[in-house]
Amino acid sequence: MSIAAYQLGDHVTLKEIANAIHHGLTPIVEVESMDGIYTVRFHHANDVSELSDAHGKTRTFLGTGEIRDLLGGIGLTHGVLTWGDQCGDEMIGVPGHALSPDEMLASGTRIAFR
């Protein structure tokens, strides 16, 4: 079965992404920190899928250790840690603009899962 047969949606379970990876998918893994709560996104073929539970609810983590164990366990070796925190400070008049997904990945920090 080829990767073209996989139609990953906006939300993907660990089992679904593991199966796709087993069949050749090589996503860019983004681990986003939002004030100490982490979510995981997989960037693939001009699309993005968020790691979710079996009910389609986004999985959140309180640290990167569990993420490292989960993703390392399905064969992923590394990802990019990004931050979704404030982009400016309205209290002192510092303007900001929300970063695009590409800008977030480019300015993120490489992290290892193994």
C-alpha positions as MATLAB code, in Angstrom:
seq = 'MSIAAYQLGDHVTLKEIANAIHHGLTPIVEVESMDGIYTVRFHHANDVSELSDAHGKTRTFLGTGEIRDLLGGIGLTHGVLTWGDQCGDEMIGVPGHALSPDEMLASGTRIAFR';
ca = [
       0.000    0.000    0.000;
       1.463    3.363   -0.959;
       1.403    6.588    1.002;
      -0.869    8.057   -1.649;
      -3.531    5.715   -0.253;
      -3.370    7.522    3.098;
      -5.684   10.459    3.503;
      -4.713   11.837    6.895;
      -7.192   14.356    8.237;
      -6.822   17.350   10.515;
      -6.673   14.989   13.497;
      -4.723   11.729   13.610;
      -4.317    9.102   16.322;
      -0.958    7.683   17.330;
      -1.960    4.361   15.755;
      -2.868    6.033   12.432;
       0.353    8.022   12.217;
       2.402    4.959   13.219;
       0.778    2.962   10.413;
       1.435    5.720    7.874;
       5.074    6.008    9.012;
       5.457    2.238    8.754;
       4.346    2.547    5.112;
       6.805    5.322    4.268;
       5.357    8.647    5.422;
       8.080   10.989    6.700;
       6.372   13.973    8.331;
       8.005   16.973    9.921;
       7.051   16.718   13.590;
       6.206   19.933   15.414;
       5.903   19.981   19.205;
       4.286   23.268   20.167;
       4.612   24.699   23.661;
       1.795   26.964   24.785;
       2.572   28.222   28.299;
       3.845   24.802   29.390;
       1.186   22.685   27.653;
       2.404   20.797   24.602;
       0.610   19.608   21.463;
       1.991   17.654   18.506;
       1.432   18.359   14.814;
       2.626   16.392   11.794;
       3.405   18.402    8.651;
       3.108   16.271    5.505;
       2.374   16.795    1.809;
       1.271   20.424    2.213;
      -1.098   19.485    5.034;
      -1.004   19.344    8.837;
      -2.480   16.734   11.191;
      -2.751   17.204   14.941;
      -2.160   14.282   17.313;
      -5.534   13.424   18.831;
      -7.214   10.734   20.863;
      -9.674    8.190   19.431;
     -12.517   10.718   19.836;
     -10.795   13.428   17.779;
      -9.834   15.552   20.790;
      -6.353   17.108   20.629;
      -3.905   15.332   22.924;
      -2.092   17.642   25.314;
       1.008   16.943   27.376;
       2.527   18.635   30.429;
       6.084   17.849   29.388;
       8.164   16.538   26.525;
       9.186   13.222   28.114;
       5.920   11.451   27.275;
       6.023   12.880   23.759;
       9.591   11.625   23.342;
       8.590    8.132   24.478;
       5.448    7.967   22.300;
       7.021    9.252   19.103;
      10.337    7.474   19.584;
       8.344    4.290   20.080;
       6.849    4.541   16.585;
      10.184    5.195   14.909;
      10.378    8.984   14.811;
      13.787   10.332   15.762;
      13.408   14.119   15.942;
      11.116   17.095   15.659;
      10.964   20.862   16.064;
       9.921   22.539   19.315;
       7.983   25.748   18.657;
       6.320   28.290   20.905;
       2.755   29.532   20.514;
       3.073   32.163   23.220;
       2.530   35.881   22.798;
       4.072   37.566   19.793;
       4.031   41.118   21.196;
       3.330   43.021   24.382;
       0.314   45.296   24.218;
       0.990   46.569   27.772;
       4.049   48.502   26.611;
       3.047   49.004   23.007;
       5.345   46.468   21.384;
       3.661   45.424   18.174;
       3.696   41.832   17.079;
       2.385   39.597   14.381;
       1.421   35.976   14.572;
       4.041   33.747   13.002;
       3.109   31.580   10.074;
       3.558   27.809   10.453;
       6.653   27.991    8.240;
       8.152   30.802   10.368;
       7.449   28.831   13.553;
       9.212   25.744   12.176;
      12.143   27.814   10.904;
      12.695   29.501   14.268;
      12.034   26.415   16.410;
      14.501   24.234   18.266;
      15.387   20.753   17.061;
      14.570   18.059   19.642;
      15.302   14.329   19.722;
      12.887   11.473   20.442;
      15.515    8.738   20.755;
];
